[in-house]
């Protein structure tokens, strides 16, 4: 009788953790969008373009 491998123990746990971490990071970034200083970023981009 062949023993089945538990995916949580044999290699796939990393995949589950990576997906959870990716989802957590994406959610945190989405929550930060309203607080992003867009006007300041645009001003900096204009200054960088003027230098080129």
Secondary structure, 3 states (H helix, E strand, C coil): CCCCCCCCCCCHHHHHHHHHHHHHHHHHHHHHHHHCCHHHHHHHHHHHHHHC
